[in-house]
Amino acid sequence: MAPQDALLKSSNQIKYRQTMDLSDGPAASLRHLLITHGGSRQLVLIQDFPDPDALSSAWAYQLIAAAYDVQCDIFYSGTLSHQENIALVKLTNLPAKRWPSKQQPDLSEYAGYVLVDTQGTTSQLLEQVNAAGVPLLVVIDHHTVQGKNQAEFADIRPEARATATILTQYLQAGLLDLDRSSSKHVKCATALMHGLRSDTGQLMQAAEADFMAAAYLSQYCDAQLLSAILQASRSKRAMDVIERSLRNRKIKNSVSIAGVGYLRYEDRDAIPQATDFLLTEEDVHTSVVYGIVHDEDDEREVVIGSLRTSKITLDPDEFIKEAFGQDDQGRFFGGGRSMAGGFEVPVGFLSGFYENGDYNRLKWEVFDVQIKQKLLKLINPEDGIINTD
């Protein structure tokens, strides 16, 4: 046997063993659930402001479910403002829709709902869905476990770097055979590759499973399409938020903290972009950026923040939960995964953006001081949870 033939045979054997292992675990359980619910319709919910990992993973779930005669609708309640997210949805025709604010879908049509890349803590749609009596069927996520859930099937892997990796493993396990001649399959594979790269810092924080998933997706994804998505221009408003974060940042013990004031609902994704930028400063290992995001349609306001870190001993999930705690229902205001996290704190009674500039300024100052105090307490090397040695 020629050396290259032996190598090809060895490669195929490795791929085959991996497929068999996966189909004996979560993939087999998900297949059973989909077969059981064949002929039904499911509601797929992702985080309010979905990132590439959530968008691509939800699409992959939709395609897998369709192979078992289960129809899915993908919804989010927020908006797409990051230039790459907009480009991803536009260039691939990714079928995720914003939940209509004035007239919600007929929830009686759905046999259950599915949470992808979230466990419900980052979706404001749960209250309406649960009130309608729609049961939770599936949870697929790579974030730290946020509490007990009553799903028929749950695949929560905090050790995974991306939910896109988990969905790709379902594909490798044979739940859906990707077809290179199918434009929809190629675009979904490209979206999954983007989601995987995005959540692993362009594979810099990837684990073995992520590299294996990327290798599999490379057989189907469109490199030119992916390049077009990644080259999307940053908006002027995002640049303005980055400038504000630079001007307002406070650095202590290698942690950079910046409040950026008020942002429009449509510009929410500028916050993580600013957080990523602050992390590039010399002698900074962790950055936190936050602001008050206001929705002009319903006058709702929420403090939204993002955390990024290059410090391997810092657990973003632990840090954010310790800093901001829980609401009256026991739900944490935020959480995280490896190297990143986020939080959302409702403004509540004080919500409302008024023409009176002094009122808005005073309200921002109160929240800015409060958030900084909570963060600085944990950064203190004497009694904080960041080891600054």
Summary of the structure (lengths in Angstrom):
residues: 389
radius of gyration: 21.5
end to end distance: 56.2
largest distance: 81.1
contacts: 1302
relative contact order: 0.10
helix: 44%
strand: 19%
